[in-house]
Amino acid sequence: MHKKIAILGSGRGTNFQAIAEAVKSGRLPVDICLVISDREDAFILKRAENFGIKGLFIDPKKFPSRGEFDKELGKNLLKEKIELVVLAGFMRIISSDLVREYKGRMINIHPALLPSFKGAHGIKEALDYGVKVTGVTVHFVDEGVDTGPIILQEAVKIEEGDTEDSITSRIHAVEHRLYPEAIRLFGENKLEIKGRKVIVKK
């Protein structure tokens, strides 16, 4: 029985595209049941439509607080019996209640090697700092910002003369490979959280 997943995004949805293509090709044993965005014009909703997947816009302006918005989010996840929540460029911090409800069942991708360069500008900050290596991290979501247990990481070398755009392009290529792989491991029950560590079972 394939696990039911929901993907939350605010933007172009390139990670959604990579995940949806992996599902369609049979490489990824999950069902994408729902795509949710907090922006009506987010291209991820158009991509969902192209794949025949239910897309939903939830307008944050209609809710008096982040908690109320997240309650609506939670209601929709519950309605679809979602087993894994995948954050793919979702530009909102999720409230503690919803994070707790999906503990061990909510994942995120970050364009840096955590715990370095947390937050919204990981690529720029790595470049500005002058590190020689950056990369991609897929992690479970906890109540901190980019602090949850790490599932997978892959390094991306920073070359002489690199710009933010050139690094971003190489990081995206890694993301589009790593995120479906992390979801596959979850879908096949191969991930076990032990404290801060995630054990990948054979």
Secondary structure, DSSP 8 states (H G I E B T S, - for coil): --EEEEEE-SS--HHHHHHHHHHHTTSS-EEEEEEEES-TT-HHHHHHHHTT--EEE--GGGSSSHHHHHHHHHHHHHHTT-SEEEESS--S---HHHHHHTTTSEEEEESS-TTSS-STTHHHHHHHHT-SEEEEEEEE--SSSS-S-EEEEEEEE--TT--HHHHHHHHHHHHHHHHHHHHHHHHTT-EEEETTEEEE--
